[in-house]
């Protein structure tokens, strides 16, 4: 049975208790990272699923109760925040913006874009945003082969992601989904990469210009997780102390 929490058997052996402590340490890392990104635009919270394993009962003990199943990304929509910046885009619905990094293609939900020195539309880390597979250049006096050029003040983006100037279509933002989200992993810098998932052009989405999508982290839920983790660590410590006391009694009895 998959679940967000974990229960500790008071009769755990030392190895099982240490394994449970490792799982809680992993959960603590995930929770702390979520809380650190409460204000990160477009950030998607992580969660750990646990699977229950009921082993053959030997006396009063079970050999193992839980193990980590997987870390998964919560893809729920974040709240939209109006900024009024024409270079800020928010995706409502499914999909990711496609960006170019030095190591290849990556994806992001964070639409708080800006301009670099070459007047390319880029992420806060400086990675070009792609439209029709090419970087978007915002410079009315510059034309470069393979680049889309536009006047910043006249830039408009339709709900479908179509870029235009004075009602003239000049390109379409690359917004994509995937056939298997279990093969999508976080790269850092609010980016995602594919580990074998097939890229698909998104359909069920809308682009909102002048908005950013806020983080979908629920701080109250994450604080509750921290409390549960603390209580679980305490239960593990009690289990280890109980095991130590039992071992000490056995040694004392043997020496008599």
PyMOL commands that set and color helices and strands:
alter all, ss='L'
color gray80, all
select helices_A, chain A and resi 14-36+152-154+181-183+219-255
alter helices_A, ss='H'
color red, helices_A
select strands_A, chain A and resi 2-3+46-52+66-73+80-82+89-93+96-101+104-108+114-115+121-122+128-131+134-137+148-149+155-157+162-165+168-172+175-178+184-188+191-194+199-201+205-209+211-213
alter strands_A, ss='S'
color yellow, strands_A
deselect
rebuild
show_as cartoon
